Amino acid sequence: MALSRRGRRERGIDYWPGFVDALSTLLLSIMFLLSVFVMAQFLLGREINTKDEVLTRLNSQINELTQLLALEKSGRQDLEDSLANLQASLATSEGERSRLQALLDQGAGSNSAAEKRIGDLTGQLDNEKQVSARAMSQIELLNQQIAALRSQIAAVESALQVSEAKDESSQAKIADLGRRLNVALAQRVQELNRYRSDFFGRLREILSDRENIRIVGDRFVFQSEVLFPSGGNELNPAGQVEMGKLATALLDLAKEIPPEINWVLRVDGHTDNVPLSGTGKYADNWELSSARATSVVKFLISKGVPADRLVAAGFGEFQPIAPGDTPEARAQNRRIELKLTEK
């Protein structure tokens, strides 16, 4: 260990991990901002859709009431016209009655005929007065209905204004919620990045300084040959030693991470692109990569790491980090990756 540290001092300071940490922080921040934006858009879209439905119903009611008011106004106008005609007819009848009464007084014409005519006109006048009274009663009823409709329209308009005010208040609340989520999640990301940096720093110190154990981006990578025999998923003695060191570092870190940070260590298994024969224990590289990741997780659990802080995943040969079919590229692609992340 002293030789490896002296070797690092002779080679100079290694800035690459710091650059990788900064880049991972930037990427996680961008992903977080996108997630918050999508969440805010979803909440805002749902709130606006609800308000749009209310506004649509209110506008429909206003349209129906407006049409009914127009019909009532039209009926009222017809009644007013009928009343005017009746009043004109009444005036004409009264004029005719006066003329006949004058003739009767002067002794002109037949008294009986004049009296009969006067009786007819009097009856007609009474009928017209009754019709006029009914028309006035209908007009009064229409006026009451129009007043009621106007009151309903005023109530609908008031409800519409209240709904619009609530919509503005909801949008303000959504904006405030998004801002608070941004602050809270940004703090969580920063804290987790800090603990990830500490964790990788400890792993670099406690694990042997070998080329087949290295950091790639935000992941700690073990070449499969360090941990497993060829084609197998059982940890070899050397692999158990390295994973024991890892378990110790992880348990120490778990004591420092606050309980509100919901973290997990993800163990990803990867293989090269050489297909399995299918006659052995595993039918294909999917099964082999999954079995190796599960084997590492079970070993860490046996060393005291909580099972709810571990995740195993198999990717087969479909996530290579080195292109090509050379032995060197395939050796790099056969690996176990460790990543400290959130659930």
C-alpha positions as CSV (number, residue, x, y, z in Angstrom):
1,M,0.0,0.0,0.0
2,A,2.9,2.4,0.8
3,L,4.4,1.6,-2.6
4,S,1.2,2.3,-4.4
5,R,0.8,5.7,-2.7
6,R,4.4,6.6,-3.4
7,G,3.7,5.6,-7.0
8,R,0.8,8.0,-7.2
9,R,2.8,10.8,-5.7
10,E,5.5,10.2,-8.3
11,R,3.0,10.2,-11.1
12,G,1.5,13.5,-9.9
13,I,-2.0,14.4,-8.8
14,D,-4.9,12.6,-10.4
15,Y,-7.5,15.2,-11.4
16,W,-9.7,12.8,-13.3
17,P,-11.9,11.6,-10.4
18,G,-12.7,15.2,-9.5
19,F,-13.6,16.0,-13.1
20,V,-15.8,13.0,-13.3
21,D,-17.5,13.9,-10.0
22,A,-18.2,17.4,-11.3
23,L,-19.6,16.0,-14.6
24,S,-21.8,13.5,-12.8
25,T,-23.1,16.3,-10.6
26,L,-24.0,18.4,-13.7
27,L,-25.7,15.5,-15.4
28,L,-27.7,14.6,-12.3
29,S,-28.7,18.2,-11.8
30,I,-30.0,18.4,-15.4
31,M,-31.9,15.2,-15.0
32,F,-33.4,16.5,-11.7
33,L,-34.5,19.8,-13.3
34,L,-36.1,17.9,-16.2
35,S,-37.9,15.6,-13.7
36,V,-39.2,18.6,-11.7
37,F,-40.2,20.4,-14.9
38,V,-42.2,17.3,-16.1
39,M,-43.8,17.0,-12.6
40,A,-44.8,20.7,-12.6
41,Q,-46.1,20.5,-16.1
42,F,-48.1,17.4,-15.2
43,L,-49.6,19.0,-12.1
44,L,-50.3,22.3,-13.9
45,G,-51.8,20.5,-16.9
46,R,-54.2,18.5,-14.6
47,E,-55.2,21.6,-12.7
48,I,-55.8,23.6,-15.9
49,N,-57.8,20.8,-17.4
50,T,-60.1,20.7,-14.4
51,K,-60.5,24.5,-14.5
52,D,-61.2,24.3,-18.3
53,E,-64.0,21.8,-17.7
54,V,-65.6,24.1,-15.1
55,L,-65.3,27.1,-17.3
56,T,-66.8,25.1,-20.2
57,R,-69.8,24.1,-18.1
58,L,-70.3,27.6,-16.9
59,N,-70.1,29.1,-20.4
60,S,-72.6,26.5,-21.6
61,Q,-75.0,27.4,-18.9
62,I,-74.6,31.1,-19.7
63,N,-75.3,30.4,-23.4
64,E,-78.5,28.4,-22.5
65,L,-79.7,31.1,-20.1
66,T,-79.0,33.8,-22.7
67,Q,-81.0,32.0,-25.4
68,L,-83.9,31.5,-22.9
69,L,-83.8,35.2,-22.1
70,A,-83.9,36.1,-25.8
71,L,-87.0,33.8,-26.2
72,E,-88.7,35.4,-23.2
73,K,-88.0,38.9,-24.5
74,S,-89.4,37.9,-27.9
75,G,-92.6,36.6,-26.2
76,R,-92.8,39.7,-24.1
77,Q,-92.6,41.9,-27.2
78,D,-95.4,39.9,-28.9
79,L,-97.6,40.3,-25.9
80,E,-96.9,44.0,-25.7
81,D,-97.8,44.3,-29.4
82,S,-101.1,42.4,-28.8
83,L,-101.8,44.7,-25.8
84,A,-101.2,47.8,-28.0
85,N,-103.6,46.4,-30.7
86,L,-106.2,45.7,-28.0
87,Q,-105.9,49.2,-26.6
88,A,-106.2,50.7,-30.0
89,S,-109.3,48.5,-30.7
90,L,-110.7,49.5,-27.3
91,A,-110.2,53.2,-28.1
92,T,-112.0,52.7,-31.4
93,S,-114.9,50.9,-29.7
94,E,-115.2,53.6,-27.1
95,G,-115.3,56.2,-29.9
96,E,-118.0,54.2,-31.8
97,R,-120.0,53.9,-28.6
98,S,-119.8,57.6,-27.9
99,R,-120.9,58.3,-31.5
100,L,-123.9,56.0,-31.2
101,Q,-124.8,57.3,-27.8
102,A,-124.7,60.8,-29.3
103,L,-127.0,59.7,-32.2
104,L,-129.3,58.1,-29.6
105,D,-129.5,61.2,-27.7
106,Q,-130.3,63.2,-30.8
107,G,-133.1,60.7,-31.6
108,A,-131.6,59.7,-34.9
109,G,-132.0,56.0,-36.0
110,S,-133.7,53.2,-34.2
111,N,-133.5,53.2,-30.5
112,S,-133.6,49.4,-30.3
113,A,-130.9,49.0,-32.9
114,A,-128.8,51.6,-31.2
115,E,-129.3,50.0,-27.8
116,K,-128.4,46.6,-29.3
117,R,-125.3,48.0,-30.9
118,I,-124.4,49.7,-27.7
119,G,-124.9,46.4,-25.8
120,D,-122.7,44.5,-28.3
121,L,-120.0,47.1,-28.1
122,T,-120.2,47.1,-24.3
123,G,-119.8,43.3,-24.3
124,Q,-116.9,43.5,-26.8
125,L,-115.3,46.3,-24.7
126,D,-115.6,44.1,-21.5
127,N,-114.0,41.2,-23.4
128,E,-111.2,43.3,-24.6
129,K,-110.6,44.6,-21.1
130,Q,-110.4,41.0,-19.8
131,V,-108.0,40.1,-22.6
132,S,-106.0,43.2,-21.8
133,A,-105.9,42.3,-18.1
134,R,-104.7,38.8,-19.0
135,A,-102.0,40.2,-21.3
136,M,-100.8,42.6,-18.5
137,S,-100.7,39.6,-16.1
138,Q,-98.5,37.6,-18.6
139,I,-96.3,40.6,-19.1
140,E,-95.8,40.8,-15.3
141,L,-95.0,37.1,-15.2
142,L,-92.5,37.5,-18.0
143,N,-90.9,40.4,-16.1
144,Q,-90.5,38.2,-13.1
145,Q,-89.0,35.4,-15.2
146,I,-86.6,37.8,-16.8
147,A,-85.5,39.2,-13.4
148,A,-84.9,35.6,-12.2
149,L,-82.9,34.8,-15.3
150,R,-80.8,37.9,-14.8
151,S,-80.2,36.9,-11.2
152,Q,-79.1,33.4,-12.4
153,I,-76.7,34.9,-15.0
154,A,-75.2,37.2,-12.3
155,A,-74.7,34.2,-10.1
156,V,-73.0,32.2,-12.9
157,E,-70.8,35.2,-13.7
158,S,-69.8,35.5,-10.1
159,A,-69.0,31.7,-9.9
160,L,-66.9,32.1,-13.1
161,Q,-64.9,35.0,-11.5
162,V,-64.3,32.9,-8.4
163,S,-63.2,30.0,-10.5
164,E,-60.8,32.2,-12.4
165,A,-59.4,33.5,-9.1
166,K,-58.9,30.0,-7.8
167,D,-57.1,29.1,-11.1
168,E,-54.7,31.9,-10.6
169,S,-54.1,30.9,-7.0
170,S,-53.5,27.3,-8.0
171,Q,-51.0,28.3,-10.6
172,A,-49.1,30.4,-8.0
173,K,-49.2,27.4,-5.6
174,I,-47.8,25.1,-8.3
175,A,-45.0,27.5,-9.1
176,D,-44.1,27.8,-5.4
177,L,-44.2,23.9,-5.0
178,G,-41.9,23.6,-8.0
179,R,-39.5,26.1,-6.5
180,R,-39.4,24.3,-3.2
181,L,-39.0,20.9,-4.9
182,N,-36.1,22.3,-6.9
183,V,-34.4,23.4,-3.7
184,A,-35.0,20.2,-1.7
185,L,-34.0,17.8,-4.5
186,A,-30.9,19.9,-5.4
187,Q,-29.8,19.6,-1.8
188,R,-30.4,15.8,-1.9
189,V,-28.4,15.5,-5.1
190,Q,-25.5,17.5,-3.7
191,E,-25.5,15.5,-0.5
192,L,-25.6,12.1,-2.4
193,N,-22.8,13.3,-4.7
194,R,-20.7,14.2,-1.7
195,Y,-21.1,10.8,-0.1
196,R,-20.5,9.1,-3.5
197,S,-17.2,11.0,-3.8
198,D,-16.3,10.0,-0.2
199,F,-17.2,6.4,-0.9
200,F,-15.1,6.2,-4.1
201,G,-12.2,7.8,-2.3
202,R,-12.4,5.2,0.4
203,L,-12.5,2.4,-2.1
204,R,-9.5,3.7,-3.9
205,E,-7.6,3.6,-0.6
206,I,-8.7,0.2,0.6
207,L,-8.8,-1.8,-2.6
208,S,-5.6,-2.9,-4.3
209,D,-4.1,-0.6,-6.9
210,R,-4.7,-2.8,-10.0
211,E,-5.7,-1.9,-13.6
212,N,-8.7,-4.3,-13.5
213,I,-10.3,-2.3,-10.6
214,R,-11.0,1.3,-11.6
215,I,-13.4,4.2,-11.7
216,V,-15.4,4.8,-14.9
217,G,-17.6,7.9,-14.7
218,D,-19.8,7.6,-11.6
219,R,-19.2,3.8,-11.3
220,F,-16.6,1.6,-9.7
221,V,-15.7,-1.2,-12.1
222,F,-14.3,-4.7,-11.3
223,Q,-13.2,-6.9,-14.1
224,S,-15.0,-10.3,-13.9
225,E,-11.7,-12.2,-13.8
226,V,-10.9,-10.5,-10.4
227,L,-14.1,-11.9,-8.8
228,F,-15.3,-15.0,-10.7
229,P,-13.9,-18.1,-12.5
230,S,-14.5,-18.3,-16.2
231,G,-18.2,-18.9,-17.0
232,G,-19.1,-19.1,-13.3
233,N,-20.9,-17.0,-10.8
234,E,-19.3,-18.1,-7.5
235,L,-16.9,-15.5,-6.0
236,N,-13.4,-16.8,-5.9
237,P,-11.2,-16.3,-2.8
238,A,-9.6,-13.2,-4.2
239,G,-13.0,-11.8,-5.1
240,Q,-14.3,-12.5,-1.6
241,V,-11.4,-10.5,-0.2
242,E,-12.1,-7.5,-2.4
243,M,-15.9,-7.6,-1.8
244,G,-15.2,-7.9,2.0
245,K,-13.3,-4.6,1.8
246,L,-16.2,-3.1,-0.2
247,A,-18.7,-4.3,2.5
248,T,-16.6,-2.6,5.2
249,A,-16.5,0.7,3.4
250,L,-20.2,0.5,2.6
251,L,-21.1,-0.1,6.3
252,D,-19.0,2.8,7.4
253,L,-20.6,5.1,4.8
254,A,-24.2,3.9,5.8
255,K,-23.6,5.3,9.3
256,E,-22.9,8.8,7.9
257,I,-25.6,9.1,5.3
258,P,-28.7,10.8,6.8
259,P,-31.8,8.6,6.9
260,E,-33.8,10.9,4.7
261,I,-31.5,10.1,1.7
262,N,-33.0,7.0,0.2
263,W,-29.8,5.5,-1.3
264,V,-28.9,2.1,-2.8
265,L,-25.8,0.5,-4.1
266,R,-26.6,-0.9,-7.6
267,V,-24.6,-3.9,-8.7
268,D,-24.6,-4.4,-12.5
269,G,-23.4,-7.5,-14.2
270,H,-22.0,-7.4,-17.7
271,T,-20.5,-10.0,-20.1
272,D,-18.6,-9.9,-23.4
273,N,-20.3,-10.7,-26.7
274,V,-19.2,-14.3,-27.0
275,P,-22.4,-16.4,-26.9
276,L,-22.7,-19.3,-24.4
277,S,-23.1,-22.8,-25.8
278,G,-26.4,-23.3,-24.0
279,T,-25.4,-26.7,-22.7
280,G,-23.9,-25.4,-19.4
281,K,-25.4,-24.0,-16.3
282,Y,-26.5,-20.8,-18.0
283,A,-28.4,-20.6,-21.2
284,D,-27.1,-17.2,-22.3
285,N,-25.2,-14.1,-21.2
286,W,-28.4,-12.6,-19.7
287,E,-28.5,-15.4,-17.1
288,L,-24.7,-15.3,-16.4
289,S,-24.6,-11.5,-15.9
290,S,-27.7,-11.6,-13.6
291,A,-26.3,-14.5,-11.6
292,R,-22.9,-12.7,-11.0
293,A,-24.6,-9.5,-9.9
294,T,-26.9,-11.5,-7.5
295,S,-23.9,-13.4,-6.1
296,V,-22.1,-10.1,-5.2
297,V,-25.3,-8.8,-3.6
298,K,-25.8,-11.9,-1.5
299,F,-22.1,-11.8,-0.4
300,L,-22.5,-8.2,0.8
301,I,-25.7,-9.1,2.6
302,S,-23.8,-11.9,4.4
303,K,-21.3,-9.3,5.6
304,G,-24.0,-7.2,7.2
305,V,-25.0,-4.8,4.4
306,P,-28.8,-4.2,4.6
307,A,-30.6,-6.0,1.8
308,D,-32.9,-3.0,1.1
309,R,-29.8,-0.9,0.2
310,L,-28.7,-3.3,-2.6
311,V,-30.0,-3.8,-6.1
312,A,-28.8,-6.5,-8.6
313,A,-29.1,-6.2,-12.4
314,G,-27.9,-8.1,-15.4
315,F,-27.2,-6.5,-18.7
316,G,-25.6,-9.4,-20.7
317,E,-23.4,-8.2,-23.5
318,F,-25.6,-5.3,-24.5
319,Q,-23.9,-2.4,-22.6
320,P,-20.2,-2.6,-23.7
321,I,-17.7,0.0,-22.7
322,A,-15.1,-1.1,-25.2
323,P,-16.0,-1.5,-28.9
324,G,-14.7,-4.3,-31.0
325,D,-14.1,-8.0,-30.7
326,T,-10.5,-8.1,-29.6
327,P,-9.5,-10.0,-26.5
328,E,-8.7,-6.8,-24.8
329,A,-12.1,-5.2,-25.6
330,R,-13.9,-8.3,-24.4
331,A,-11.9,-8.4,-21.2
332,Q,-13.0,-4.8,-20.4
333,N,-16.6,-5.6,-21.1
334,R,-16.7,-8.6,-18.7
335,R,-17.2,-6.6,-15.5
336,I,-19.1,-5.9,-12.4
337,E,-20.1,-2.2,-11.9
338,L,-21.0,-0.6,-8.6
339,K,-23.0,2.7,-8.5
340,L,-24.2,4.6,-5.4
341,T,-27.5,6.2,-6.4
342,E,-31.0,7.0,-5.1
343,K,-34.0,4.6,-5.3
